[in-house]
Amino acid sequence: MKHEIKVCMGSSCFARGNMNNLEYIENYINENNLDTELELVGAHCQNLCENGPHIFVDGKNYDEVDEEKLQNILESIK
Ligand code: FES
């Protein structure tokens, strides 16, 4: 099954880290040849700005995603 990684691209999440997170995910997908397994999509503000930046994996919400959290998330779905 293809996993969906949804990155909130609303201005709050974007400014709080998703700009870098997005780049990190793109590189990770390329380096590991995961483009057949992971689908990367963007989302509008999810009205959860307070504890952003947010990333959703198969609909599951992750709060305050920094690079360390992101690494763990990606490793767990690889
Ligand atoms: S900008 Fe991401 S929840 Fe609002």
Residues whose N, C-alpha, C, O or C-beta is under 5 A from the ligand:
A	BS01	FES	C8 G10 S11 S12 C13 C45 Q46 N47 L48 C49 G52
